[in-house]
Amino acid sequence: MLMTDVKRYKAETWDIMQFMFEKFNDHQLHCVIELDSHIDENCLKKAVYMSTWEFPLVICKFVEKKSSPYWQSCKFTTDDIVRIIETEKVHEEIEKCIVLKTDTFKGPQLRINIIRSSTRDCLCIIINHMLCDAAGFKDYLYMLSSIYSNLKDNPGYTPNFQMSSRSAKQVLDNFSDLDKVKIFFSSSQVSKYNGGIYFPLEGDNNNPFVVIHKITKDRVRFIKKYAKESKTTINDIVIASYIRALQKELHCSHIALPCPVDLRRYIPEKKAQGICNLTSNMVCDIGKDIGENYKETLLKVKKSMEHEKKSFSCLNGPMMLEIIFSLLPYKFAKSLVCKLFHNPPIAMTNIGIIDKEKLSFYGAGVKDAYMNGSIKYNPYFQVALTTFDDEFTFSVNFCGTQKDRQKIQSFLQTLDDELPKLI
């Protein structure tokens, strides 16, 4: 299946921003899907091919012209995207495949490795973060699995998902002129990103790895019950635990914690028009006093996050970026943003729930699935959380030494210990 027509597509502002983040991380998103049997690889390849009708950027290369960057389609076959690795050492192969990268300037922007043992398959899927955020990645995976399942049921199936805009304007257009003025003059709080506090790791850019830490279903159900009884959210609980774990690890007095927020919340039905990046940051800042105990920390986090949710602070950044890149020549806009942007040295991202009903491959049940963000370069550090089938998967992606890996494993256990639990 050749993909041959040469076309150009606009590089949106957040595509460019993720490209600019390459000095902080590998700007890739990673997903592992463990199946209970073998998948039909030929049908999967056909599904990938059909998915490019709806989302052609996966078969494009990024062209950075001085005047204006764009995506250009290239000649690829599905064999350039999907490959099979046969092995009985599944978890060892997952560790190798999950840290692979796409080639931004050559494409394709998607890699799918089917890790096949004698009894089952595991999918390791990498997508360039320039194409989408985690929510957009989930949308793509749901679409891909839907196409696959429909093809298995009906070989003559043709998808029709009707995708359109990838621009952040689809968020801003939902606000009145008065609210847009408020957004423009609100504070994005980027000055709070760096208080001179870093997670103490050695770093080694030649050694990327992912550390995984699971929280069992019973524990997650208890945490959900705890959230309901305390009138807080799962996110509040995880952030409070993260802050307390950081305080124990770093012995610091004050951490302002950036937390990604999905801007689709401001769109009708909370659904984007296309697969894209629509993420900004809220900042959870509870001050120097985190409280004497967990409950006090949790209440402070709840108060801080409620204040952030009521404000327009998370929309100021996207608005300013849209203005800068629309008014200034690309070269100057990029230079200005590089000077203004501060990458958070310590962050937390709750990727949210991977929907078990939507991520379904006909004839091959999904046993487990988790997603994690970009692989950070020292000194940047981020913990990601995914929920699938009432189980938490915490992950840290980092380029570092074996000592760093052990330190991160220990920290995730400390985070685990801070989460509410049955006594």
QUIQUIRA-V896973 format. One record per residue. N is the residue number from 0. RES is the residue in one letter. SS is DSSP state (helix for helix, strand for strand, loop for the rest). NEAR is the number of other ideal C-beta (glycine too) atoms within 10 Angstrom. Layout:
BEGIN
n = (N	N)
res = (RES	RES)
ss = (SS	SS)
near = (NEAR	NEAR)
END
This chain:
BEGIN
n = (0	1	2	3	4	5	6	7	8	9	10	11	12	13	14	15	16	17	18	19	20	21	22	23	24	25	26	27	28	29	30	31	32	33	34	35	36	37	38	39	40	41	42	43	44	45	46	47	48	49	50	51	52	53	54	55	56	57	58	59	60	61	62	63	64	65	66	67	68	69	70	71	72	73	74	75	76	77	78	79	80	81	82	83	84	85	86	87	88	89	90	91	92	93	94	95	96	97	98	99	100	101	102	103	104	105	106	107	108	109	110	111	112	113	114	115	116	117	118	119	120	121	122	123	124	125	126	127	128	129	130	131	132	133	134	135	136	137	138	139	140	141	142	143	144	145	146	147	148	149	150	151	152	153	154	155	156	157	158	159	160	161	162	163	164	165	166	167	168	169	170	171	172	173	174	175	176	177	178	179	180	181	182	183	184	185	186	187	188	189	190	191	192	193	194	195	196	197	198	199	200	201	202	203	204	205	206	207	208	209	210	211	212	213	214	215	216	217	218	219	220	221	222	223	224	225	226	227	228	229	230	231	232	233	234	235	236	237	238	239	240	241	242	243	244	245	246	247	248	249	250	251	252	253	254	255	256	257	258	259	260	261	262	263	264	265	266	267	268	269	270	271	272	273	274	275	276	277	278	279	280	281	282	283	284	285	286	287	288	289	290	291	292	293	294	295	296	297	298	299	300	301	302	303	304	305	306	307	308	309	310	311	312	313	314	315	316	317	318	319	320	321	322	323	324	325	326	327	328	329	330	331	332	333	334	335	336	337	338	339	340	341	342	343	344	345	346	347	348	349	350	351	352	353	354	355	356	357	358	359	360	361	362	363	364	365	366	367	368	369	370	371	372	373	374	375	376	377	378	379	380	381	382	383	384	385	386	387	388	389	390	391	392	393	394	395	396	397	398	399	400	401	402	403	404	405	406	407	408	409	410	411	412	413	414	415	416	417	418	419	420	421	422)
res = (M	L	M	T	D	V	K	R	Y	K	A	E	T	W	D	I	M	Q	F	M	F	E	K	F	N	D	H	Q	L	H	C	V	I	E	L	D	S	H	I	D	E	N	C	L	K	K	A	V	Y	M	S	T	W	E	F	P	L	V	I	C	K	F	V	E	K	K	S	S	P	Y	W	Q	S	C	K	F	T	T	D	D	I	V	R	I	I	E	T	E	K	V	H	E	E	I	E	K	C	I	V	L	K	T	D	T	F	K	G	P	Q	L	R	I	N	I	I	R	S	S	T	R	D	C	L	C	I	I	I	N	H	M	L	C	D	A	A	G	F	K	D	Y	L	Y	M	L	S	S	I	Y	S	N	L	K	D	N	P	G	Y	T	P	N	F	Q	M	S	S	R	S	A	K	Q	V	L	D	N	F	S	D	L	D	K	V	K	I	F	F	S	S	S	Q	V	S	K	Y	N	G	G	I	Y	F	P	L	E	G	D	N	N	N	P	F	V	V	I	H	K	I	T	K	D	R	V	R	F	I	K	K	Y	A	K	E	S	K	T	T	I	N	D	I	V	I	A	S	Y	I	R	A	L	Q	K	E	L	H	C	S	H	I	A	L	P	C	P	V	D	L	R	R	Y	I	P	E	K	K	A	Q	G	I	C	N	L	T	S	N	M	V	C	D	I	G	K	D	I	G	E	N	Y	K	E	T	L	L	K	V	K	K	S	M	E	H	E	K	K	S	F	S	C	L	N	G	P	M	M	L	E	I	I	F	S	L	L	P	Y	K	F	A	K	S	L	V	C	K	L	F	H	N	P	P	I	A	M	T	N	I	G	I	I	D	K	E	K	L	S	F	Y	G	A	G	V	K	D	A	Y	M	N	G	S	I	K	Y	N	P	Y	F	Q	V	A	L	T	T	F	D	D	E	F	T	F	S	V	N	F	C	G	T	Q	K	D	R	Q	K	I	Q	S	F	L	Q	T	L	D	D	E	L	P	K	L	I)
ss = (loop	loop	strand	loop	loop	loop	loop	strand	strand	strand	loop	loop	helix	helix	helix	helix	helix	helix	helix	helix	helix	helix	helix	loop	strand	loop	loop	strand	strand	strand	strand	strand	strand	strand	strand	loop	loop	loop	loop	loop	helix	helix	helix	helix	helix	helix	helix	helix	helix	helix	helix	helix	helix	helix	loop	helix	helix	helix	helix	strand	strand	strand	strand	loop	loop	loop	loop	loop	loop	strand	strand	strand	strand	loop	loop	strand	loop	helix	helix	helix	loop	strand	strand	strand	strand	strand	loop	loop	loop	helix	helix	helix	helix	helix	helix	helix	helix	loop	loop	loop	loop	loop	loop	loop	loop	loop	loop	loop	loop	strand	strand	strand	strand	strand	strand	strand	loop	loop	loop	loop	strand	strand	strand	strand	strand	strand	strand	strand	loop	loop	loop	loop	loop	helix	helix	helix	helix	helix	helix	helix	helix	helix	helix	helix	helix	helix	helix	helix	helix	helix	helix	helix	helix	loop	loop	loop	loop	loop	loop	loop	loop	loop	loop	loop	loop	loop	loop	loop	helix	helix	helix	helix	loop	loop	loop	loop	helix	helix	helix	helix	helix	helix	helix	helix	helix	loop	loop	loop	loop	helix	helix	helix	loop	loop	loop	loop	loop	loop	loop	loop	loop	loop	loop	loop	loop	loop	loop	strand	strand	strand	strand	strand	strand	strand	strand	loop	helix	helix	helix	helix	helix	helix	helix	helix	helix	helix	helix	helix	helix	helix	loop	loop	loop	helix	helix	helix	helix	helix	helix	helix	helix	helix	helix	helix	helix	helix	helix	helix	helix	helix	loop	loop	loop	loop	loop	loop	strand	strand	strand	strand	strand	strand	helix	helix	helix	helix	loop	helix	helix	helix	loop	loop	loop	loop	loop	loop	loop	loop	strand	strand	strand	strand	strand	strand	loop	loop	loop	loop	loop	loop	loop	loop	loop	helix	helix	helix	helix	helix	helix	helix	helix	helix	helix	helix	helix	helix	helix	helix	helix	helix	loop	loop	helix	helix	helix	helix	helix	helix	helix	helix	helix	helix	helix	helix	helix	helix	helix	loop	loop	helix	helix	helix	helix	helix	helix	helix	helix	helix	helix	helix	loop	loop	loop	loop	loop	strand	strand	strand	strand	strand	strand	strand	strand	loop	loop	loop	loop	loop	loop	loop	strand	loop	loop	strand	loop	strand	strand	strand	strand	strand	strand	strand	loop	loop	loop	strand	loop	loop	loop	loop	strand	strand	strand	strand	strand	strand	strand	strand	loop	loop	strand	strand	strand	strand	strand	strand	strand	strand	strand	loop	loop	helix	helix	helix	helix	helix	helix	helix	helix	helix	helix	helix	helix	helix	helix	helix	helix	helix	loop	loop	loop	loop	loop)
near = (12	9	20	9	8	9	11	11	14	12	23	24	22	27	24	22	22	24	18	16	17	14	10	17	20	24	22	25	27	27	24	22	24	19	21	12	12	16	22	17	16	11	18	26	18	18	25	21	19	21	24	20	14	18	23	16	26	27	26	26	18	22	13	14	10	9	8	13	18	17	24	13	20	16	12	22	14	23	9	15	25	21	13	14	17	10	15	10	11	17	11	11	19	21	15	14	22	23	19	14	14	22	12	19	8	11	23	23	26	24	22	22	21	20	24	20	15	8	10	17	23	23	25	22	24	22	24	26	30	27	28	29	26	24	21	25	23	24	22	21	22	17	20	25	21	20	24	26	18	17	21	18	10	9	9	6	17	10	16	7	16	8	16	9	13	26	19	25	15	20	20	17	12	12	16	8	6	8	13	15	12	14	21	13	9	16	12	21	19	18	11	19	19	15	15	6	15	15	22	12	22	12	15	17	11	5	14	20	19	20	21	18	18	16	21	11	12	12	18	18	11	16	19	15	11	17	18	11	9	15	9	20	16	19	20	23	22	24	24	28	23	26	22	22	20	24	16	14	15	15	7	15	12	14	21	19	22	25	22	22	22	20	24	20	11	18	16	8	6	11	9	26	14	20	24	25	25	26	23	23	22	20	21	26	18	24	12	8	11	20	17	8	9	16	13	14	22	24	17	20	29	21	13	21	22	13	13	19	12	8	16	20	21	25	24	20	20	23	21	15	20	18	13	16	21	10	9	14	12	16	11	11	18	19	12	13	18	10	6	13	15	11	16	21	20	23	20	23	22	21	24	16	14	24	15	13	6	14	18	16	23	15	15	22	12	18	14	16	24	24	23	27	25	21	24	24	18	18	14	23	23	24	26	23	23	24	20	20	14	15	17	22	21	23	26	28	25	27	21	24	16	11	11	23	17	11	20	23	13	12	24	19	13	15	24	17	12	21	22	20	13	7	3)
END
